[in-house]
Structure formats: C-alpha cells, structure tokens
Amino acid sequence: MFPTRRLAQGGFFKRSADEFGRLSKIAWNTEALHTPTKPYTLLNFEDESTVAGCKTMADRAVGGFSTASLDYEPAEPSSNTPSHARFHGSISTKLPDNWRVERTGYAAFRNQDRGLWLFGRLFWDVDPYAYLALRIKSDGRRYTVNVQTDAVVETDIHQHRLYTRHHRLLNTPKSEEQYDFQADSPDAAEDLYPSGLPAALSDIPPESTIISTSTSTTTSGAEGWETVLLPFNSFVRTNHGFVIEPQTSLTKQRVKSIGIGLTDRVEGPFDLRIHKIWATNGISEAEIEEERRICGEQALPLDEGVISSWTDKAVEKSVEEESKQEDRISNKKGLKGLKSEWEE
C-alpha cells in the first residue's frame, strides 16, 4: 500500500469547534426532530486540503503494477467546471514474482482518519439521511463506493456500485477474460457471492438508485458531470471483496471513511473526477442551483428524493389515515411531500 502524504485537516480544537457548531445548527433548526432537508457535506473536493487529506491504495503494495493518484484540479469558470479531485492511474493484472500473490488489478482512495475531538474519535453521523450523493464525471469504468464504519470487524466495508449514465451505456460484452473474478476460476463468483450477486453490486442499476430523470438505459449525454444518489440501506457488507453473511446494516451513526475503488481488472488507464460527496434526502432548493450550474441538462430535478422511508404504511392505521397516505404517495414526492407532512 502506498498512501499519499497525510496533511492535518485542522487541529483538535478546530475540529471540536466545527463539530459543536454543526450540532448547534441542527439543534437550533430542530432538524433532529425531522428528516433533514439540507445536505450534509462529507467530502468537498473544491477544497484542496480535502484532496490532500485522502490516501490512495493500489496493488503495488503487494508487488503489483497498478498505479493510483488523487490530484486537485482547479476550477475552469469558462466551462462551469468546478474545482475537483481527479482519481486516475492505470490498472495492470500482471502478477509479481511472488507466489503468495494470486490476484492483482485494483486501485482505490479514501479519506484519512478524521481525528479526535472533545468526545473521542470523530465520525460522520448520517443516520437522518437516506442517500449518499456523489457528483462525478466518469470514464464509464465499474467503480465501487466504499464506506467504512466503526464496526466490530474493523476490516468490514460496505460497498455499492457507482452507477452512472456512462456506466449504463457501456455496452461491452461480458466475458470471462474481462470482468472481476470470473477470469480466475468458474467457482470464484460463487465463493464471493454465496447467496447470489447482490443487486447493489450487479451490472444493472437497482431501481432505488437515482441517476437521472429518465429510467431509460439509453440516456444520452454521458460525457459530463452528473449526480448519483445511492441509498444507504442498499450498501452490501463485504470483507476483502467477499460478501459476508449474515448481512448487517451500515452503522450510519459512526462512519469512519468514504472512498472509491476500481476492481474491474480491465487493464489500461482510468480517470474519474469527483466534485463532492454528501449525505442527503433528495435534491433540495439549497442544492439545485449548484446542481444545474455544474451538471447542465443532466441535472437532477428539484425534489428528487427518497419516497419509501417516509411514506410506508404502518401495519395498523385507520381507513382515514390510509387514504391520506395513499394521496401523499400518488401526489407528493421527495422533500416537498415530506414538508407537507410536517405541516399537517
């Protein structure tokens, strides 16, 4: 493993003051009593120090030949391109002269440990949020989003495929020579996924993933920036690439790190641009201006959010309540629908 140089992201007292300030705002706005409508930024790569505070990993740590870099790219106002991080390098499946190494061909990055504050180790608490949102510009390769929490098994990671419009358009035939683990042995996939391939790691985006306003797999305009919303409850628990049973939910109150990896084992260069990663319950008014400025025609619409978590029917409800609930489902959507529930 070849981590990049670690730079301090503010001292102990600054981290404590920032966290107190954030919690105070939540209390003042009484957001803890409701599902929040404002985004919670986790990694903002417009800030160069956020890029410097991440580390990269590749199979070179075990003698392989893949490379990985994470660089800060300044903004280009003329094209509405924001400052962002560029995750790039090259994947190689060549094995080193080491009989203990049986597989190579991977690269990844993640943020460093967030450090300490007055009440111990600092984690992200995304419990009030339904989605992990990423604004990215993809080359179409099969990236995976990795979320690590303060779990009992430290090496457990929750993963979800980073689906994009470009990914959905990538009409490359699946072959044993190309994709992940099928090239190693016919039994490899069964070993990795003993209960079958999870929907969140498949090649076809689950319906719960929000990519664009269209549900068509022939959506055009895959060359630019886009925003992808991945449901936290869809992430799959893995350990060293193997799906672990029994599955456990991601511990949303204690998120340690977020990163992106590439394990498609397709040789050649890769290039992924990341503007921002945040927790959200949908594209709100606070986000829509930035969303439209950066993503243009590919921008997600205002109020594009989760539905099921706040419109599920209780097992026992009166006929009148059920009627109101059905009306909300049919006529309301996302954050606006939620707000109307608060005001009833």
Buried (B, 14 or more C-beta within 10 A) or exposed (E): EEEBEEEEBEEEEEBBBBBEEEEEEBEEEEBEEBBBBBBBBBBBBBBBEBBBBBBBBBBBEBBBBBBBBBEBBEEEEEEBBBBBBBBBBBBBBEBBEEEEEEBBBBBBBBBBEBBEBEEEEBBBBBEBBBBBBBBBBBBBBBBBBBBBBEBEEEEBBBBBBBBBBBBBBBEEEEEEEBBBBBBBEEEBBEEBBEEEBBBBBEBEBBEBBBBBEEEEEEBEBBEBBBBBBBBBBBBBBBEEBEBBEEEBEBBBEBBBBBBBBBBBBBBEEBEBBBBBBBBBBBBBEEBBEBBBEBBEEBBBBBBBBBBEBBBEEEEEEEEEEEEEBEEBBEEBBBBBBBBEBEEE
